[in-house]
Amino acid sequence: MTRTRIGWSAWVLAGCLLAAWPALAAEDVAADDVFTLGEVIVSGEEQVVNLATTVTEVTAEDIKQRGARTLADALEMLPGVDVARSSKKNESFVQIRGFNDQDVKILIDGVPVYEQYSRQLDLSQIPTSSIAKITVTKGASSVLYGANAMGGVINIITKTASNKPTAAATIALGDYGTEEYSVSAGAPLGKFNYWLGYSYRHSDGWRLSSDYDQDWWGSKGDDGGKRDYSDYIQNNFNAKFGFEPDKDTSLYLTFDYHENEKGVPDRKWFYTDWTQWHLNLVGQKKFTDWLKVKARVFYADHDDALLFPWNELSTYDNYSVGGDLQSFMDFGRLSYLKFGFTLQRDNCKQETKYTDTGIWGDTEEYEADTYTIALEDEIKPLDWLALTFGISYDYYDPRKANGQPVPNSVDAFNPQAGVVVTLSENTMLHGSVGKKIRFPHLKELYSDWAGGNPDLDPQETITYEVGLNHAFNDTITLSVAAFYNDIKDLIESQDITVDDPTSDDPADTIDVSYYDNISDAVTKGVEVSLGADITDNFWIGLNYTYMQTEDKENNRELEGRPRHRTNLDLRYNFPFGLTTSAQLSYTNRQFYDNKGEWTRTPDFLLLNARIEQRLGELLGVEGKAFFEISNLTDRDYYEVGKPTPGRNFLAGLNFTY
């Protein structure tokens, strides 16, 4: 990979440093604030719809202590969540309670973000430098989130200006030429405020385990050491401008931009461009003590260009445009009524260029609209009892099919309900049930090479959950949740053998893939989480997920869904400014399709560690030095049948003001 953007990056970095300079006059350090307008359901308000299901938050401190450099890293240690690396396009994807990433709604500040053709997002391309917190909602998430959230919702909330000027800068270096630079600044300016952040990441690649066995795994030429085609360059910019004329009115314009290049190990492909950005205008007005209205309009864009070894360049030019309107009416204990309307258009244009001739193929264009009208109410008839009811009308309207017959529109009513019972000040029970829908995406409907099927029905699920939250005391908390998901019309790709259309011999056949509603499926299990402040300086977090999955059509487990997953998070602060943390993760029993053979992936245990030493404060600038090691034991482990990083390290300095 050539570092073609280093000059441009230097100018952006310099500009952000100039923006940070006014903050150096501040006398106090202000923490990064959370951009609450980016939340659809504000978790801090403890709305019943959130209490009736499982909502897990990852804070900025969690991200730092776990050494999470990307969104994929930040989600690794959560109960019911599994992050794996795709062998096809070198993408990191998430699964929640057995649902894959196409069944999960991923938002950045409330804006749906994904590659519109396949409705996927490569989590390894989103850095954590501008993230204030991540909210993961499982089960019967609020109907205000709209369609395509049957597996849950992940909302990445970015940082915003605090009530005082702040600035931060980080520099880090690692093995194989890995380098990372980031800078951010924010400040209030009367009724206005701003926050700017920029990060640059580059690496020549990552290291395979010393125990990697090329002959056993047959990984297309990798001979150990650095993983072939694992190099990348990432440029990321985040900006936020706010106007708050009074305590009841706010208007924000946000811009989130990611411009990257990366290789694709195992296949020797190369992304010459991977660009994801969105522009988001969101405002909120509290008219009375009982009425609040929030509105949003956005434009999201995804472009990529994938270069293949056979002199072919495949490009995608995608965009989404849409908005939402929400009203919140608080009538007291007997009704907290919420109304929501969302609309979104997804468009994809695909082209192929043959680089040896310079000839472009015909442009293919696909388009579809999605609408949701939602109504949700919360009722608290008794001090110990709270109820929530919701219903959404979801409508999917395909519009363009590149000359193919345009499928008919599809609609559905999706109800849900939840209950929260407070047994005591320290103990709470909850339960929820809801119907969720996931419409086919453009690739599943239209793709020629992947076997698109315009006759697909949407996936549906009935999701159930019961749970318990209990605080043993001020320092030890426990949460337990049991879940059951009954999935109908599961959309999956399957291989079949057909007559070869290029041959006159009926004995000649070829294998082809196509998408179909092949079966129903079930995912069920239990999540347990325990958090304990052992002392003022020592914290332990432990979670365990047991999950069974069943593909009823093939009478086997779903691919890549672990049966057992355990995570242990340890943090200790020494009195002389040293902070240490370690994360231990164990994954047991998962299967993948190895060229038609159902194969079990070996179980694996991973250990990551981080230390950070406070360097003191000079002229109001606080410095810290850190050192991080991932896969400390250099475990040779595999996801979807492909090798993953061995021991890798990163060391750096951080300054805040």
HUPERA-V45764 format. One record per backbone hydrogen bond with DSSP energy under -0.5 kcal/mol. NH is the residue of the N-H (numbers start at 1). CO is the residue of the C=O. Records with the same first field share a line. If there is no record, write none. Layout:
NH=CO + CO
This chain:
4=2
6=3
9=5
10=6
11=7
12=8
13=9
14=10
15=11
16=12
17=13
18=14
19=15
20=16
21=17
23=20
24=20 + 21
25=22
26=23
30=28
33=160
35=158
36=34
38=35
39=36
42=40
45=42
46=43
47=42
50=47
51=47
52=48
53=50
55=53
56=136
58=134
59=57
60=132
63=59
64=60
65=61
66=62
67=64
68=63
69=67
71=123 + 126
72=123
74=70
75=71 + 72
76=73
78=75
81=78
82=95
84=93
86=84 + 91
90=86
93=84 + 91
95=82
96=99
97=80
99=96
103=100
104=101
105=152
106=104
107=105 + 154
108=111
109=107 + 156
111=108
112=110
113=106
115=120
116=114
118=115
119=115
120=115
123=92 + 121
125=122
126=123
127=125
128=69
131=128
132=157
133=157
134=58
135=155
136=56 + 134
137=135 + 153
138=54 + 136
141=139
145=142
146=143
148=437
149=437
151=103
152=103 + 149
153=137
154=105
155=135 + 153
156=107 + 154
157=133 + 155
158=156
159=130
160=33
162=164
166=186
168=184
169=655
170=182
171=653
172=180
173=651
174=178
175=649
178=175
179=202
180=172
181=200
182=170
183=198
184=168
185=196
186=166
187=194
189=192
192=189
193=242
194=187
195=240
196=185
197=238
198=183
199=236
200=181
201=234
202=179
203=232
204=176
208=225
209=644
212=209
214=212
217=213
218=214
219=214
220=218
222=219
227=206
230=227
232=203
233=261
234=201
235=259
236=199
237=257
238=197
239=255
240=195
241=253
242=193
243=251
244=191
246=249
249=246
250=284
251=243
252=282
253=241
254=280
255=239
256=278
257=237
258=276
259=235
260=274
261=233
262=271
263=231
264=269
265=263
267=264 + 265
268=264
269=264
270=307
271=262
272=270 + 305
273=305
274=260
275=303
276=258
277=301
278=256
279=299
280=254
281=297
282=252 + 280
283=295
284=250
285=293
286=248
287=285 + 291
288=291
292=328
293=285
294=326
295=283
296=324
297=281
298=322
299=279
300=320
301=277
302=318
303=275
304=316
305=273
306=314
307=270 + 305
308=306 + 312
311=308
312=308
313=353
314=306 + 312
315=313 + 351
316=304
317=349
318=302 + 316
319=347
320=300
321=345
322=298
323=343
324=296
325=341
326=294
327=339
328=292
329=337
330=290 + 328
331=329 + 335
335=332
336=378
337=329
338=376
339=327
340=374
341=325
342=372
343=323
344=370
345=321
346=368
347=319
348=366
349=317
350=364
351=315
353=313
354=359
355=311 + 353
356=311
357=354
358=354
359=354
361=352
364=350
366=348
367=400
368=346
369=397
370=344
371=395
372=342
373=393
374=340
375=391
376=338
377=389
378=336
379=387
380=333
382=385
385=382
386=420
387=379
388=418
389=377
390=416
391=375
392=414
393=373
394=392 + 412
395=371
396=410
397=369
399=367
400=367
402=365
404=401
410=396
412=394
414=392
416=390
417=433
418=388
419=431
420=386
421=429
422=384 + 420
423=421 + 427
424=427
428=469
429=421
430=467
431=419
432=465
433=417
434=463
435=415
436=461
438=459
442=116
443=117
445=441
446=442
447=443
452=447
453=444
456=453
459=438
460=488
461=436
462=486
463=434 + 461
464=484
465=432
466=482
467=430
468=480
469=428
470=478
471=426
472=470 + 476
473=476
477=531
478=470
479=529
480=468
481=527
482=466
483=525
484=464
485=523
486=462
487=485 + 521
488=460
490=519
492=490 + 516
494=514
496=512
498=510
500=508
501=499
503=500
506=504
508=505
510=498
512=496
514=494
515=451
516=492
518=490 + 516
519=490
521=487
522=550
523=485
524=548
525=483
526=546
527=481
528=544
529=479
530=542
531=477
532=540
533=475
534=532 + 538
535=538
539=571
540=532
541=569
542=530
543=567
544=528
545=565
546=526
547=563
548=524
550=522
551=556
552=520 + 550
553=520
555=551
556=551
560=591
561=558
562=560
563=588 + 589
564=588
565=545
566=586
567=543
568=584
569=541
570=582
571=539
572=580
573=537
574=572 + 578
577=574
579=577 + 612
580=572
581=610
582=570
583=608
584=568
585=606
586=566
587=604
588=564
590=601
592=599
594=592 + 597
595=593
597=594
598=596
599=592 + 597
601=590
604=587
606=585
608=583
609=629
610=581
611=627
612=579
613=625
614=577 + 612
615=623
616=623
618=621
621=618
622=620 + 656
623=616 + 621
624=654
625=613
626=652
627=611
628=650
629=609
630=648
632=607
634=631
637=635
639=642
642=639
644=637
646=207
648=630
650=628
651=173
652=626
653=171
654=624
655=169
656=622
657=167
